[in-house]
Amino acid sequence: MKNIGKLLTFIFIALTLNAFATKPRHNFVRIKTTKGECIAILYNKTPKHRDNFTKLSRDGYYNSTLFHRVIKDFMIQGGDPDSKNASPDKLLGEGGPKYRIDAEFSPDLFHKKGALAAARDNNPNKASSGSQFYIVQGIKFTEERLDQLEKTRLGRKLPEHHREIYKTLGGTPHLDQNYTVFGEVVQGLETVDSIASVSTGEANRPLENISMEISVLKRREARKLEKSLNLADKP
């Protein structure tokens, strides 16, 4: 009996250790839309935004909401709960939880194409909306245009790594350090392009409703995705 007890204890410990060993290092969310789907990683370097977005996604908060503001070559914005079943003439963009999230800026988190960032109002602390977010489409920049942007809008030099990505992948560098970037699309960038290309009307609202469902990837799927991607440079 003692040996059986020891064996069971050993099995329990082994299973526990295996569970911890297979726990993914990052949270991922799947954003399903009427224009396709994408998967985004949530940065560990922005824990307040990561945890809030994860909780809202698990609670089904975003399900049936719309991408209510779309600007081609700039970004697509969603997360307003008032957009659920909204009439075509309803102005959107003011809804959300009755709290803000403290800004979580970091020099290595920037607005490259596919960046997932938090929307906000004009509060002086640049705190984020409790639920509204946007995904960057942006444009590709030339060296000359980046030089001009540094002088006229940024007032600082962009890191060379950022410049290279803004030239090859694209993005919206003038938003850096003004809005919190808390993740990025790792699969399905073509969905962002598809949404960004739709026709829009007043207040940049798409003429056709683009609804979404957001869910958190389960542990096994997240771990598998981590193995398939090069995440060495993900914060």
C-alpha positions as CSV (number, residue, x, y, z in Angstrom):
1,M,0.0,0.0,0.0
2,K,2.9,2.4,0.8
3,N,4.4,1.8,-2.6
4,I,1.0,2.5,-4.3
5,G,0.7,5.7,-2.3
6,K,4.2,6.8,-3.4
7,L,3.4,5.9,-7.0
8,L,0.2,8.0,-6.9
9,T,2.1,10.9,-5.3
10,F,4.8,10.7,-8.0
11,I,2.1,10.6,-10.8
12,F,0.4,13.7,-9.2
13,I,3.7,15.6,-9.0
14,A,4.6,14.6,-12.6
15,L,1.2,15.8,-13.9
16,T,1.4,19.0,-12.0
17,L,4.9,19.8,-13.3
18,N,3.8,18.9,-16.8
19,A,0.9,21.3,-16.6
20,F,3.2,24.1,-15.5
21,A,5.7,23.2,-18.2
22,T,3.1,23.5,-20.9
23,K,1.6,26.7,-19.8
24,P,2.0,29.3,-22.5
25,R,4.1,32.4,-21.8
26,H,1.6,34.7,-23.5
27,N,-2.1,35.2,-23.9
28,F,-3.6,35.1,-27.4
29,V,-7.0,36.2,-28.6
30,R,-8.9,35.2,-31.7
31,I,-10.9,38.0,-33.3
32,K,-13.6,36.5,-35.7
33,T,-15.3,39.0,-37.9
34,T,-17.6,39.0,-40.9
35,K,-14.5,39.8,-43.0
36,G,-12.4,36.9,-41.7
37,E,-10.4,36.3,-38.5
38,C,-7.1,37.1,-37.0
39,I,-5.1,36.1,-33.9
40,A,-3.3,38.6,-31.7
41,I,-0.8,38.2,-28.9
42,L,-1.2,40.3,-25.8
43,Y,2.0,41.7,-24.4
44,N,3.2,40.7,-20.9
45,K,4.9,44.1,-20.8
46,T,1.4,45.8,-20.5
47,P,-0.2,43.6,-17.8
48,K,-3.1,46.0,-17.0
49,H,-4.2,46.1,-20.6
50,R,-3.5,42.4,-21.1
51,D,-5.5,41.3,-18.1
52,N,-8.4,43.7,-18.9
53,F,-8.7,42.6,-22.5
54,T,-8.4,38.9,-21.5
55,K,-11.2,39.3,-18.9
56,L,-13.5,41.1,-21.3
57,S,-12.9,38.6,-24.0
58,R,-13.6,35.7,-21.7
59,D,-16.8,37.4,-20.5
60,G,-18.0,37.7,-24.1
61,Y,-18.1,41.5,-23.8
62,Y,-17.0,42.1,-27.4
63,N,-19.3,39.5,-29.0
64,S,-21.7,41.2,-31.5
65,T,-20.0,44.5,-31.3
66,L,-18.9,46.3,-34.4
67,F,-15.8,47.8,-35.9
68,H,-17.5,51.1,-35.8
69,R,-14.7,53.4,-37.1
70,V,-12.5,52.5,-40.1
71,I,-10.0,54.7,-41.8
72,K,-8.1,53.2,-44.7
73,D,-4.3,53.4,-44.4
74,F,-4.7,54.2,-40.7
75,M,-6.6,51.9,-38.4
76,I,-9.8,49.9,-37.6
77,Q,-11.5,50.6,-34.3
78,G,-14.0,48.6,-32.2
79,G,-15.0,47.7,-28.7
80,D,-17.9,50.0,-28.1
81,P,-20.7,48.0,-26.4
82,D,-23.2,50.5,-27.7
83,S,-22.5,49.2,-31.3
84,K,-24.5,46.0,-30.6
85,N,-27.7,46.2,-32.7
86,A,-27.0,49.9,-33.4
87,S,-29.1,51.6,-36.0
88,P,-27.3,52.8,-39.1
89,D,-27.6,56.5,-38.1
90,K,-26.4,56.0,-34.5
91,L,-23.1,57.7,-33.7
92,L,-20.7,55.4,-31.9
93,G,-17.5,55.6,-30.0
94,E,-18.5,56.8,-26.6
95,G,-19.5,53.5,-25.0
96,G,-17.5,51.3,-22.6
97,P,-17.0,50.4,-18.9
98,K,-17.0,53.2,-16.4
99,Y,-13.2,53.0,-15.8
100,R,-10.0,53.8,-17.5
101,I,-6.7,51.9,-17.7
102,D,-3.5,53.6,-16.8
103,A,-1.2,54.2,-19.7
104,E,1.5,51.6,-20.1
105,F,4.1,53.1,-22.5
106,S,7.4,51.5,-23.3
107,P,10.0,52.6,-25.9
108,D,9.9,49.2,-27.6
109,L,6.1,49.0,-28.1
110,F,5.2,50.9,-31.2
111,H,2.5,51.3,-33.9
112,K,3.7,49.0,-36.6
113,K,1.1,47.4,-38.9
114,G,-1.0,45.0,-37.0
115,A,-0.4,46.6,-33.6
116,L,-3.2,46.2,-31.1
117,A,-3.7,49.4,-29.1
118,A,-6.1,51.1,-26.8
119,A,-8.3,54.0,-27.8
120,R,-8.8,56.9,-25.4
121,D,-10.3,60.3,-25.0
122,N,-8.2,63.5,-24.4
123,N,-7.5,62.9,-20.7
124,P,-4.2,64.5,-19.7
125,N,-2.8,61.2,-18.4
126,K,-3.4,59.4,-21.7
127,A,-5.3,56.7,-19.8
128,S,-7.0,54.1,-22.0
129,S,-10.6,53.4,-22.6
130,G,-11.9,50.4,-20.6
131,S,-12.8,48.5,-23.7
132,Q,-12.3,50.3,-27.0
133,F,-9.3,49.3,-29.1
134,Y,-7.9,49.7,-32.6
135,I,-5.7,47.6,-34.9
136,V,-3.2,49.5,-37.1
137,Q,-3.1,49.3,-40.8
138,G,-1.0,52.3,-41.6
139,I,1.3,52.9,-44.5
140,K,4.9,52.3,-45.5
141,F,7.3,55.3,-45.1
142,T,10.3,56.4,-46.9
143,E,13.5,57.6,-45.2
144,E,12.7,61.2,-46.1
145,R,9.2,61.0,-44.8
146,L,10.4,59.6,-41.5
147,D,13.0,62.3,-41.2
148,Q,10.3,64.9,-41.8
149,L,8.0,63.3,-39.3
150,E,10.7,63.3,-36.6
151,K,11.2,67.0,-37.1
152,T,7.6,68.2,-37.5
153,R,5.5,65.9,-35.3
154,L,7.6,63.6,-33.1
155,G,10.3,65.9,-31.8
156,R,12.5,62.9,-31.3
157,K,14.5,60.3,-33.2
158,L,12.9,57.0,-34.0
159,P,15.0,53.9,-33.1
160,E,16.6,52.3,-36.2
161,H,14.7,49.1,-35.6
162,H,11.4,51.0,-35.7
163,R,12.4,52.9,-38.8
164,E,13.2,49.8,-40.6
165,I,9.8,48.2,-39.8
166,Y,7.9,51.5,-40.7
167,K,9.7,51.3,-44.1
168,T,9.1,47.7,-44.8
169,L,5.9,46.7,-43.0
170,G,4.3,50.1,-42.3
171,G,2.4,51.6,-39.5
172,T,1.5,54.9,-37.8
173,P,4.6,56.3,-36.0
174,H,3.0,59.6,-35.0
175,L,0.8,57.6,-32.4
176,D,3.9,56.2,-30.6
177,Q,4.0,57.0,-26.9
178,N,0.5,58.6,-27.1
179,Y,-1.7,55.5,-27.1
180,T,-0.8,52.3,-25.3
181,V,0.1,49.4,-27.7
182,F,-0.6,46.2,-25.8
183,G,-0.4,43.5,-28.5
184,E,-0.1,42.7,-32.2
185,V,-1.7,40.5,-34.8
186,V,0.4,37.4,-35.4
187,Q,-1.9,35.7,-37.9
188,G,-4.5,37.2,-40.3
189,L,-3.2,40.6,-41.2
190,E,-5.1,40.3,-44.5
191,T,-8.3,40.5,-42.4
192,V,-7.2,43.9,-41.2
193,D,-6.6,45.0,-44.8
194,S,-10.0,43.7,-45.8
195,I,-11.8,45.6,-43.1
196,A,-9.8,48.7,-43.7
197,S,-10.9,48.7,-47.4
198,V,-14.7,48.9,-46.8
199,S,-16.8,51.9,-47.8
200,T,-17.6,54.2,-44.9
201,G,-20.1,57.0,-44.1
202,E,-20.5,59.6,-41.4
203,A,-17.9,59.4,-38.6
204,N,-16.0,56.8,-40.6
205,R,-18.5,54.1,-39.8
206,P,-18.6,51.3,-42.3
207,L,-21.7,51.2,-44.5
208,E,-22.0,47.5,-43.8
209,N,-21.9,46.2,-40.3
210,I,-18.7,44.4,-39.5
211,S,-19.3,42.5,-36.3
212,M,-16.9,40.5,-34.2
213,E,-16.5,37.8,-31.6
214,I,-13.3,37.7,-29.5
215,S,-12.2,34.6,-27.5
216,V,-9.1,33.7,-25.6
217,L,-7.1,30.8,-27.0
218,K,-7.1,27.7,-24.8
219,R,-3.8,26.7,-23.3
220,R,-3.0,23.9,-25.7
221,E,-3.7,25.9,-28.8
222,A,-1.8,28.9,-27.4
223,R,1.2,26.7,-26.6
224,K,1.2,25.2,-30.1
225,L,1.1,28.7,-31.6
226,E,4.0,29.8,-29.5
227,K,6.1,26.9,-30.8
228,S,5.2,27.7,-34.4
229,L,6.1,31.4,-34.1
230,N,9.4,33.2,-33.4
231,L,8.4,34.9,-30.1
232,A,11.9,35.6,-28.9
233,D,11.4,39.4,-29.5
234,K,7.9,39.6,-28.1
235,P,7.6,41.6,-24.9
